[in-house]
Amino acid sequence: MSYRDRIKDQFVDKLFEAILLLENEEECYKLFEDLCTVAEIKSLAQRLEVAKMLDKNYTYTYIAEKTGASTATISRVKKCLHYGADGYRLILNRLKEQGKSE
């Protein structure tokens, strides 16, 4: 079963189409604030930060201290980095290319 089999359906397709129409950070804030809870947005942001730190080979302890992420979350992100759909890797590489990986 591929990642597409697990999440792909007509509603997810439409969601991603809508997200791809966003033109800037302000528009992202507006949509995501309406679409998600604050906790969900913070959780997504935390996972991306964890991925960045894992990519830089920081320890779980350091990552947990700096991000507040649980070791379970850190482990899940690490698993995705190594065995996932390469979404984290894709965005981490693009952030590095733009000098925004800090």
N, C-alpha and C positions, 0 to 999 in steps of 0.2 A: 504494500500500500504506500503510495507516494504522498507527500504533503498535500498535493492537489486533491487527492481522494478524500483526505480528512476534512478539509475546510471548503473546498470549492462547491459553490452552489450559486444560484442566480442572485441571491441577496448579497453575498460576499462579492461577487463580480461587480454589482452596482455600487457597493461601498468603495471598492478600490478604484473604480472609474471616477467616483466623486472626489476621492482623495487626490487623484492625479490631476484634477482640475484646479487644485489650490495653487495660487501663484506666489505666495510669500508667507513669511512666518506669522504675520498678523492674521491672515486668513486661516492658517493652521490652528492658531489659538482659538479663533472664533468657532470653527467647526468642532474641534475636539472638546472645547468647554461645553458645547451643546450635546455632543455625542456621548461623552464619557463622564464618569464621576471624577472629582478631583483625585481621589485615591487611585483610580484606574490610570489616569494620566501620569501621576507620580510613580506608579509601579512600572509603567512602560519606560519612563525616563530612567528610572533606577536600573532596570535591566540593561538598557543600552550603555549606561555608565559602567556597569559591572562587566559587560562585554569588552569595552575599551580597556578596562584595567586588567582583565584576564589576558587580553592580547599583548599587554605590556609585561606580562608574567608577574604581576603582583600576587602576594599570598592571599589566601582566603581570609585570614585574620585581618590583614590590612584593608582589603576590600570591604569587609563587614564593618570595620571601624569607620571608614570614610563614607560609605554609602548607606549604612544602616540595613543592608540586605542580609537576610538570613543565609546560613551556609547552604540550605536547601535551594534557595534561589540562585546562589552562586553556582552550585553544582548543576542546576538545570540549564543555566546560561552556558556553562562550560560544555555540557553535553551537546547543546545546540551548535556551539562553535565548531565542534569536532564532527558531529554526526547529523546535524540538522540539514535544512534546505539551503544553507549558505546565505541566508538573508543577512545575518549579522556580518559575515565576511564581506559581502557586497557593500554594505553601508560603511563598514569600517575602512575599507579600501578607498571608497569615494571621499570619506571625511579626510583621510590622510592626503589624498590628491589635492584637496582644497585647503590643506593646512589647518583643518578643524578637528583634529583628533585629540586635542588636549581636553 
